[in-house]
Amino acid sequence: MPDPASQGAGTAAALAEAAGLQRAWADHRADVEEAIAAAARLRTGFARPADPAAEPLPAHRAPEPGR
């Protein structure tokens, strides 16, 4: 999937609006665009598991009292 930030201000504006960042988009557009680009880079840094039920980390459990 292409980087949303590289597709233009329209796509970035739509992402910002969907995230509820209308005011941040209006006041700090460059920062929001940078955050969108960083999120796109991070998203591609992890391989998607073949099994959708697979967890990226082992399951954790709450500590039991007295242990």
C-alpha positions as CSV (number, residue, x, y, z in Angstrom):
1,M,0.0,0.0,0.0
2,P,1.4,3.4,-0.9
3,D,2.4,5.9,1.7
4,P,-0.7,8.1,2.4
5,A,1.4,11.2,3.1
6,S,3.0,11.0,-0.3
7,Q,-0.4,10.9,-2.1
8,G,-1.1,14.6,-1.4
9,A,-2.8,16.9,1.0
10,G,-6.2,15.5,0.2
11,T,-5.5,12.1,1.6
12,A,-3.6,13.5,4.5
13,A,-6.4,15.9,5.3
14,A,-8.9,13.0,5.2
15,L,-6.7,10.9,7.5
16,A,-6.4,13.9,9.9
17,E,-10.2,14.4,9.9
18,A,-10.9,10.7,10.5
19,A,-8.6,10.9,13.5
20,G,-10.3,13.9,14.9
21,L,-7.3,16.2,14.2
22,Q,-9.1,19.0,12.4
23,R,-7.7,21.7,14.7
24,A,-4.2,20.3,14.6
25,W,-4.4,20.0,10.8
26,A,-5.4,23.7,10.7
27,D,-2.8,24.9,13.2
28,H,0.1,22.5,12.7
29,R,-0.2,20.9,9.3
30,A,3.5,20.0,8.8
31,D,3.5,18.2,12.2
32,V,0.4,16.2,11.3
33,E,1.8,15.3,7.9
34,E,5.1,14.2,9.6
35,A,3.1,12.0,12.0
36,I,1.2,10.4,9.2
37,A,4.4,9.6,7.3
38,A,6.0,8.2,10.5
39,A,2.9,6.0,11.1
40,A,3.1,4.7,7.5
41,R,6.8,3.8,7.9
42,L,6.1,2.0,11.2
43,R,3.2,0.1,9.7
44,T,5.4,-1.4,7.0
45,G,8.1,-2.3,9.5
46,F,6.2,-5.3,10.9
47,A,5.4,-8.5,9.0
48,R,1.7,-9.5,9.1
49,P,1.3,-13.0,10.5
50,A,-0.2,-15.6,8.2
51,D,-2.7,-16.6,10.9
52,P,-5.0,-13.7,11.8
53,A,-5.4,-15.1,15.3
54,A,-1.6,-15.1,16.0
55,E,-0.4,-12.7,18.6
56,P,2.7,-10.7,18.0
57,L,3.9,-11.3,21.6
58,P,3.1,-14.2,23.9
59,A,0.0,-13.7,25.9
60,H,0.5,-12.1,29.3
61,R,-1.4,-12.9,32.5
62,A,-2.0,-10.9,35.6
63,P,0.2,-11.9,38.5
64,E,-1.5,-14.2,41.0
65,P,-1.6,-13.1,44.6
66,G,0.9,-14.9,46.8
67,R,3.4,-15.7,44.0
